Amino acid sequence: MNSQEDIIEIDNIPMRLRAARNAMGLSQKDFAGLGGVTLNTQHRYESGTLPSIEYLLRIGDAGADWYWILSGQRVSDSISQGEARLVDLFRLLGPTAQGAVFTVLECMVNNTHAPSSSVHDKRQDFTGE
């Protein structure tokens, strides 16, 4: 049976936290904002202080892999490479684009077309003159 110290690689948390922040292209200040902490607290987390659960959940909601930050194991390790790539690309999108991806996927799964109000085909504007 693994002890909690075996599961949580404490020494590497600051490195993985920085890596997650850098992968999202955010400054310490911006990442601190996502986590609901001050810049000083963010700096302490990246210097070795263990982050709070609330902070980890907040940055997780923003797209950071909090489980990997704590354990060094990606949740995506249990999914295919294609699925992991899809997740990685999805996380790079903003909220509007993520919503569009969901709409397209739901339409594909349901074998329907996207609502006409959300997609404008410019070919309809051509009058042939």
SEPASE-947934 format. One record per residue (C-alpha): residue in one letter; x, y, z. Coordinates in steps of 0.25 Angstrom, whole numbers. Layout:
BEGIN
 residuo    xx    yy    zz
       A     X     Y     Z
...
***
This chain:
BEGIN
 residuo    xx    yy    zz
       M     0     0     0
       N     5    14    -4
       S     7    24     7
       Q     2    38     4
       E    17    43     2
       D    18    32    -9
       I     6    38   -16
       I     9    53   -14
       E    23    56   -19
       I    25    68   -10
       D    39    72   -14
       N    34    73   -29
       I    21    81   -27
       P    27    95   -29
       M    34    90   -42
       R    21    85   -47
       L    13    97   -43
       R    22   106   -50
       A    22    96   -62
       A     7    97   -62
       R     6   112   -61
       N    16   113   -72
       A     9   103   -81
       M    -3   112   -80
       G     5   124   -83
       L     2   132   -71
       S    10   141   -61
       Q    11   138   -47
       K     1   149   -44
       D    -9   144   -54
       F    -8   130   -49
       A   -10   135   -35
       G   -22   142   -39
       L   -28   129   -45
       G   -25   122   -32
       G   -31   133   -23
       V   -18   136   -16
       T    -8   148   -15
       L     4   149   -24
       N    13   146   -11
       T     5   134    -8
       Q     7   129   -23
       H    22   132   -21
       R    22   123    -8
       Y    15   112   -15
       E    25   112   -26
       S    36   112   -16
       G    32   100    -8
       T    20   103     1
       L     9    93    -1
       P    -3   100    -8
       S   -17    99    -2
       I   -28    90    -7
       E   -36   102   -11
       Y   -25   108   -19
       L   -23    94   -27
       L   -37    93   -30
       R   -38   107   -35
       I   -26   106   -44
       G   -32    92   -48
       D   -45    99   -53
       A   -36   108   -61
       G   -30    97   -68
       A   -17    93   -60
       D   -16    78   -57
       W   -16    79   -41
       Y   -14    64   -40
       W    -1    64   -48
       I     4    76   -40
       L     2    68   -27
       S     6    54   -32
       G    14    55   -45
       Q     4    46   -51
       R    -5    51   -62
       V   -20    47   -62
       S   -18    46   -77
       D    -9    34   -75
       S   -21    26   -74
       I   -26    31   -88
       S   -21    29  -102
       Q   -11    39  -108
       G   -22    44  -117
       E   -31    47  -106
       A   -20    54   -98
       R   -16    62  -110
       L   -31    66  -111
       V   -31    70   -96
       D   -18    78   -98
       L   -23    86  -110
       F   -36    88  -103
       R   -30    94   -91
       L   -23   105  -100
       L   -36   110  -105
       G   -44   121   -99
       P   -58   119   -93
       T   -65   123  -106
       A   -57   114  -114
       Q   -59   103  -104
       G   -74   105  -105
       A   -73   104  -120
       V   -65    91  -119
       F   -76    85  -110
       T   -87    89  -120
       V   -79    83  -132
       L   -77    70  -124
       E   -91    69  -119
       C   -96    71  -134
       M   -86    60  -139
       V   -91    50  -128
       N  -105    53  -130
       N  -103    54  -145
       T  -110    68  -146
       H  -106    81  -152
       A  -101    93  -143
       P  -112   103  -141
       S  -112   113  -152
       S  -112   125  -143
       S   -98   121  -138
       V   -92   118  -152
       H   -93   128  -164
       D   -89   123  -177
       K   -84   135  -185
       R   -87   128  -198
       Q  -102   132  -195
       D   -98   146  -197
       F   -93   144  -211
       T  -103   150  -221
       G   -96   145  -234
       E   -95   159  -239
***
